[in-house]
Amino acid sequence: MRAPILFDERIKTYYTVWHDDPNLEALVVDVMAKLRPDRFVETGTHMAWTTMWMAERYPDLPIYSAEVDDGYWRASLHNAEPFKNVHLYHMDSRAFLRELMPTLREGLNLFWLDAHWWAPVPLRDECRIVESLDRYACLVDDFGCRDPDFGGDSFDGVENNLIYLADIMGPTCWRPCYEPVPPYRKGYGLFLRGVNYWPPETMREEVLR
């Protein structure tokens, strides 16, 4: 078996999953243990590092991921080759979610929305598709929140945060409430629908008023 590609030459970054944040990793493990989703769905495969992490720990879980960039697509194919439960798509994330919709309507999905690199950013359209489902657990990466301060990406000068998504996903989400640890200070938001789940104490419910 060929060795995985664990360095991104383009942005000079080594293998990193869940921001190297043990609290985020623990949240994902908790969601998996308590909600037992039927599949994991990721937008923005990058080099399949998150995909590999999930596939190694949950070998019976169907994993779906989409990447639009040609170079990252080839790297993700290489890295995901050993995992039979991984399904990779080389396409726009919105088209990917729409194509997958008959599958998504069956059971419970854990989403990881992280396709934020290329303009126009598809996040709001992705969220509209997710929100059309009756049940989901949806993690949005690079999500800004304050007190404590976790930075979020900005799209055309507008920060990715609860205000940015509330008109689609609703005015409530869960977000980290512990002090961010360098070098990774990017936040994440957890949106829930139709599930009985209370996140760990590292998360706080935020309501837009």
N, C-alpha and C positions, 0 to 999 in steps of 0.2 A: 504494500500500500504506500502511495506517495505521501511524503510529509505535507502537512497543511501549510498554507501561506499565512504567517502570523505577523507580517509587517506590511503596512500600507506605505509604499514608496511615495505615493502622491502627496500625502499629508504628514508623512514621517511619524507614524503612530504604530505602536506595537499592539498586539492582541489585547483588547479591552472589552469587557462585557458588563452591562449594568453599571457603567461609569466607575467600575472598581469600587462601588459603594455597597458594603455588606448589608446595609439596611434595605436597599432596593432589591438586592438578591434575595434576602430573607422574605420580603414581601411577595415576590414571585413564587417562592417555594410554598409560602403559606396559602396563596391563592390556589396553587395547584393541588395542595393537600386537602383543602376544605371545600373547594368548589368542583374539583375534578372535571375541568372543562373537556369537551369532546375533541378540541383541536386548538392549536396555537397558530395565530395568523399575524404575520409581520409585514409591514410596508417599509421598504428601504433595507434590502438584504445586506448592502455594503459588501463585505467579504464573507458573509455567512457565519460570523463569529457568534452572534447570539443564536443563530440557527443551530450551530454545532453544540453549543452549551445545552440547549433544550433537547436536542436529539440524543445526546449522550446520557442525559439524566432521565429522559422519558421515552425510551425506545419504542413503546407501543402507541405513542401519541402522534396522530397525523399533524404534520407541520407544513404550513404553506407560507411562502414568502415571495415578494416581487422586487425586482431591481431593474431600473430603466437604463443605467449606465453600462455601456458595452464592456469596459475593462473590469468593473466590479462584478458584472454578471459572470464573466469567465472565471474570475477568482472564486466566486461563490460556488460555481459548478465544481471546481476542483476540490474545494474544502468540504462540500456536502456529499461528495461521491460515496463515501462509505456508509451513509445513512439511508436506509431503505424507507424510512418513514417521512422523508423530506421531499416536498414538491416545490420546485423553484419555477418562477415565471419571469420571463424577460419582457416586461411590459410596464406601462404606466400603472401606478398603484390604483387609480380609480377604476380603470378598465379591469384590472385584476380582481378587485373586490366585486365588481358587477358580474364578472364571469363566474365567480365563485359563489354567488348568492344562493343558488339552489342548495349547495352544501352548507352554507352559513345558517340557513334557516332551520337546519336540523340540529337540535341540541344547543349546547353552550359553547361560545367562543371566548378565548382570551386573546385580545388584540394588543399588539405593540406597534403603535403608529410612530414611525421614525423616518419618514421620507421627506426630509426638510432641507435638502441641499440645493436643489435646482429650482429656479423660478420658471413658471409660477408654482408656488408651493401648494401641493394638493390637499393639505390637511383638512380644511373646512369641508371640501367635497368628500373626503374619506369619512369624516365624522357624520355627514348626512347619510351616507350609506350604512354606517354602523348603527346610527340612531333609528333607522327603519326597522331594526330587529326588536323582537319582544324581550330578549334576554341577552346580556353580555357583561363581560368585565373588560374594560378598555383602558389601557395605559397609554398616555400621551407623553412622549419623551420631550426633553428640552423645554419644560413647562415652567414658567416663572411664577414665583410666589414670594411673599414678604413676611418677615417676622416669624422665623428667621429667613434670611434672604437666600433664595435659590434662583439663579438666573435662568431665563428662558431665551430661546431664539426670538429674533424679531424679523417680521416679514413686511417689507415696504414700510418700515418704521413703526409697526404695530407689534407689541410683544405677544408672544404665544402664552396666554394665561387664561384664567377662567372668564375674564371679560371677553376675550377674543372668541371663545367657544360657547358661551352660555346660551346664546340664541338658538344654538343647534342642540347641544348636549344637556341643556338645563342648567339652572343656577347653582348646582351643588356638585362638589367633587371632594375627593380626599387627596391630601398632599402632604409632603414630609414636614415634620415639626421639630426635627432635631437640628443641631448646628451642622452646617455643611462642612465637610472635611476637604482641604485642598488635596490634589490639584483640581478635582472635579467638583464643581459647584452648580452643575445643571440640575434643575428640578424635574419633576414628573408629576402628572396628575392621574388619578384613578377615577374613572366614571363607571358607575354600576347601574344596571337595570334588571329587574326581575330576578334578583338573586338574594339569598339570605346570607350576608357576609358582613362581618365587622372587622376592619383592618387592624393590624397590630398597633401598639401604642406609639410607634414611630410615625404614625400618620394622624392627621387631624382633618376633620371635616371643615370645609370652607363653603360658605353660602354667600352668594352675591346678593346684596340687599339694595 
